[in-house]
Amino acid sequence: MSINLALGPVVSLFAGILILIVPRLLNYIVAIYLILIGLIGIFGWGAFQTRTTGMLDAHPPVSTQPAYAPAVPATSSA
């Protein structure tokens, strides 16, 4: 079972709930929200993936060679 959780919508939901509960803190909540969304955008913390132990056991690591071979440049000897 794989659970994907996007961080941006969670931060938005939390900020919205705080604004409803404590409207006097609107300026601080908006400022913190914008800073967090900016950091998420810059550093790419958009989604977290969690795996259960059953999921880890079901897919062992792949240890085979790739199906392609990288191109080797031709060298000329003079």
C-alpha positions in Angstrom: 0.0 0.0 0.0 1.4 3.3 -1.0 0.3 6.6 0.5 1.2 9.9 -1.3 0.8 13.1 0.8 1.3 16.4 -0.9 2.7 19.0 1.5 1.3 22.2 -0.1 -2.4 21.3 0.4 -1.8 20.2 4.0 -0.1 23.5 4.8 -3.0 25.4 3.1 -5.6 23.4 5.1 -3.8 24.1 8.4 -3.4 27.8 7.6 -7.1 28.1 6.7 -8.2 26.4 9.9 -6.0 28.6 12.0 -7.4 31.7 10.3 -11.0 30.5 11.1 -10.1 29.9 14.8 -7.9 32.9 15.4 -8.7 35.7 12.9 -6.4 38.2 14.8 -3.4 36.2 13.7 -4.2 36.6 10.0 -1.1 38.6 9.1 1.3 36.1 10.8 -0.5 33.0 9.4 -0.4 34.4 5.8 3.3 35.3 6.2 4.2 31.9 7.5 2.1 30.2 4.8 3.8 32.1 2.0 7.3 31.3 3.4 6.5 27.6 3.7 5.0 27.4 0.2 8.1 29.2 -1.1 10.4 26.8 0.6 8.4 23.8 -0.6 8.7 25.2 -4.2 12.4 25.9 -4.0 13.5 22.7 -2.3 10.9 20.4 -3.9 9.2 19.0 -0.8 6.0 18.5 -2.8 5.1 15.0 -1.8 6.1 12.4 0.7 5.8 8.7 0.0 5.3 6.1 2.7 5.5 2.4 2.2 4.4 -0.4 4.5 6.7 -3.3 5.3 4.6 -5.6 3.1 5.3 -3.3 0.2 9.0 -3.4 0.8 9.0 -7.2 1.0 6.9 -7.6 -2.2 9.5 -5.7 -4.4 13.1 -6.8 -3.8 15.8 -4.5 -5.2 16.7 -5.1 -8.9 20.3 -6.2 -9.4 20.4 -6.8 -13.1 22.3 -4.9 -15.7 20.4 -2.3 -17.8 19.0 -3.4 -21.1 21.0 -0.8 -23.0 24.7 -0.2 -23.4 26.1 3.4 -23.4 27.6 4.5 -26.7 31.4 4.4 -26.7 33.0 7.2 -28.7 35.2 6.0 -31.6 38.8 6.9 -31.0 41.3 7.3 -33.8 44.9 6.4 -33.3 47.5 8.3 -35.3 
